[in-house]
Amino acid sequence: MKIIYINGQCDFSAIDMEESGELKSLTKALVTANVLTNGVVNEIESSDESTVKLLEFGEVDKEFIKFIRDEIIDYDLSKQSDFYLLEEILPLEELNNE
């Protein structure tokens, strides 16, 4: 499972990035750089100097992810730092075209 993790510098970094479309463009750039460098590049900086990371884990049950989001993650903190499944940002068809 691959995720995109945002660690923001501003109070609304994660939300602002998602709403502006910057998250999708940074994710595309990050995935491309990661492939071209054989996994060496896994971090990029956004326009507000937030860190955006591509992280890979073993298989994780999607119900577990839902539980983490619904029951454990604090909503106010997730406005600044959050994670997304890679396919939530880039559908599989777009990933295959990268």
N, C-alpha and C positions, 0 to 999 in steps of 0.2 A: 504494500500500500504506500502510495506517495502522497505527501501532504505539502501544502504551502503554508508556512508559518510567518506571520507578520508580528514584529516587535516594534511598536510605534514610538515615536518621539513626542507626539502630540496626543491630547486626550481622545481624539476621534480618528486617529490614523487609519485603523482597520476599516472603519465604516466609510470614511472619506475616500479611501483607495478603491473600495468596492463600488461605491456610487459613481465615481468619476470615470471608471473604466481603466484606470491606471493599473489596477490589480491584474486584469487580464493581459494587458500589454507587457507588464513586467514578468508575468508567469510565462508567456510565450518566449520572451527573451531569455529567461532563466533556463527553461527546458532546452532551448536550442543551444545555449552556451554549455549546459551540462552534457549534452550529447556530444558536441564538438570537442570538448576537453576530456571526454571519457570519464565523467563524474568528478573532475577536479573543481569545477565552478559549481557551487551550490548555494551561493548567496549573492544578492544584489541589493543596491540601495535605491530607495524611492526618491521622488522629488522633495519630500519633506524630511529626508535623511533617515527614514525608518528602514529597518532591516527586513528583507524578504528572503526566506530560506526555502529551499526544496529539500525535504527530508524523506527518507525511505525507510519503511519498517516492514516486518513480515506481515502476513495476512492478519487483519484485524476485523472482527465482526462488526458490521455496520450498525447493529443494534447496540453494541457497546459504545460506538461513537455517539449515537443518539442519546444514550444514557449520560455520557460525559457532558454533552452540550446542554441537556435539559436539567440535570440534577447537580452537577458539580461546578461548571464554569460560571463565574460571577458575570452577569450581564454588563455591569458598569466597567469591569476590567476588560471585557472582550471588545469594547469599543476601541481600545488602544492596542491590544495584543490578542490575536485570534489565529485559528487555523482553519484551513479548508481542504477537503479532499481535492486532489488535482483534477479529477473529472468533474467536480462542481464548478470549476473555473473554465476549464477547457474540455468540452465534450470529447469523447473518444475519437470521433471522426476528425476533429481538429488536431488531436495529438498524433494520429496516424499520418497526417499530412505534414507534420513538422520535420 
